[in-house]
Amino acid sequence: MALSAALLRRVRHHVRRGGVIAYATESCFGFGCDPNNERALQKVLHLKRRPKGKGLIVIGDRIESFAPFLQPLSERDRQRVHNTWPGPHTWLIPAKDMVKHTLRGKHAALAVRLPAHHDARDLCHRLAAAIVSTSANRAGQQPIKSTRDCLRRFGTRVEVIPGRIGQRKLPSTIQDLITGEIFR
């Protein structure tokens, strides 16, 4: 991703103001926002027409990005997570009590991932923050695969960051860290 200094400033400002961004991920374009901003989370749910109880995924550029949101991990669990990252593996990890219900949905855990897609990881690094990551499409519709299609469908309602999606055809695996259950 060739994120110019001017575009990076605009994206930072947009995210801080509670705006929604769209950016390339491993398999499609994703919606992102500040996971601590309730207004931004509501915008994402509204754009997707997603039920509030499902929760959202948060991505970061390193495991420490998730520390403000998660209960501390044992060394064994930390190693287990580390062995799958970066990669298409989303872990459901017990969340801190302060994590917004809009973010984690009806669950006691939060879905987190360190993406394999370099540009998505770099975006988190350059924003110096973890961000929400959910497919940039309305619930039940096909994922968006290009910058142009994202702009066509959502126009100025989101700040679209030009980029190319990765080669992955399927969404990430989602696994509960405590039970080991795989949901997708």
N, C-alpha and C positions, 0 to 999 in steps of 0.2 A: 504494500500500500504506500503510495507516495502522498503522505499526509503533509501538505505544506504547513509552514508556521502559521499562516493566516487561517487555514482551515482548522488546524488544531485549536487555535484560540477560539474560533467560532463554535466548535464542538464543545470545548470545555465550558464556555459561557452558556451554551444551550442546555447542557446537562445540569449545570449548577442551578439554572433557573427552573428546573423541573421539566425540561423538554425530553422528547423521545428521539433517539437516533436509530438509524438502520445501517447495518454494516455486514460485510461478507463473513461467513463462517465456513465450517468444514463442508456442509451440504446445501446451504441456502443462505439467503439474507436473514439476519436476525434483528429484532427490535431490542434496544438497550435503553437503560436509564439508570439514574442513581438509585440503588436499592434501599436507601434510607429516606427517599422522598415519596411520601404517600401520594401526593398529587401526580407525580410522574408514574407511579405504579398503577394508579387508577386510569391514566391515559393509555398505558399499554394494554390493560384489560379491556378497555373500551374499543381501542383500535382492533384488537383481536376478536372481540366479542367472546371473551374467555370467561368461564365461571370463576368466581373468586376463590372457591374452595380448592382448586387444583394446585395453586402455588406456581412459582416461577423459578427458573434456574439462574444462578449467579456465576459469572466466570471471572477469573483473575489471571494475572501473569505469573503468580507463584502461590504456593500453598499459604503463605503468611497473609495474603490478601483477604483470606476468609476469617482470620482471627477475630475481628469484631463481631462476627455473626454466629460463630460456632462454639459449642462446648469444647474444652481442651481434649485433644486426642491422646490416647496412650501411644507409646512409641511403636507398639505393634500395629495399631490402626493407622498411624501416620505412615508407616512403611508400606502397608497394604495399599493405601491411597496413592502414595508416591510411585509405586510400581506400575500404576496404570496411567500416569500423567507425564508429559502432556499426551492427551489422547481423547478418543471419543467415549469416555467413561464418566458418567455423572454419578456422584455419590450422594446419597441421602444421609446427612450427618446431623446428630442432635443439635438443635439451634439454641442459642441463648434466649432467655425469656424476653429480652427487649426487641427481638426480631419481629417486625411487623407481620400481622396475620395476612395482610395483602400479599406479602412476599412468600411466606411459607404455606399459605392456604390453610387447610384444616389439619395440617400435619405438625408434629412436634419436631420434625427434621427439616433441614434446608437442603435443597438440591444445589450442588456446587461442582464446577468442572474447571480444569486447566486445559483449555482447548489446544488441539494439535495445529489448528490453523494459525500460521504465523501472524497474519494481519490482525486477527481478533485478539491474540495475546499481546501484540505490540500496541494495540489501541488501549488496552488496560494499562500497560506499562506507561504509555505516554500521558494517559489521564491520571496516573498514579492512584488508581482506584479499581475496585471490583465493580462490575456492571451487570445489570440484568441481561439475560440472553434467552430469548424465546423466538421461535420462527416468525418472520415478518409476513404473516398472512392471517386472514380471518380464520377462526376455528373451523375445521372441516374442509378448508380449501387447499389447493396445491401450494406448496412453498414457492417463494419468489427466488429466482435463480440469477437475476441480473440487476445491475444498477438502474438501467433504463426501465425495466418492469416495475421496480420498486418506486421510482419517481412517478411513473404513470398511475400506479394504484394509490399512492399515498400523498403525492404532491408535496405541499408545504406543511402538512401536518407533522412530518418528521424531518429531521436533518439527515439526509442520505449521504453516507460516506462512500464515494466510488470505490469499487474493488471487485475482485474475482473470488467466487466461491471455490472451495476445495473440491477434490475428486470424490469425496464420500457420497454414497447414494442413500444411506440410511441415517436416521438421527442417532444420537449417542445412546449407549446402554445406560439404563438408570438402575442403580443397585443400592439397597439399604445396607449401610455399613454395619449396623448392629445385628440384623437377622440374616444378612447375606441374600435376601430375596431379590430377584431380578424382576423389575416391572416392565422393562422394554428392552 
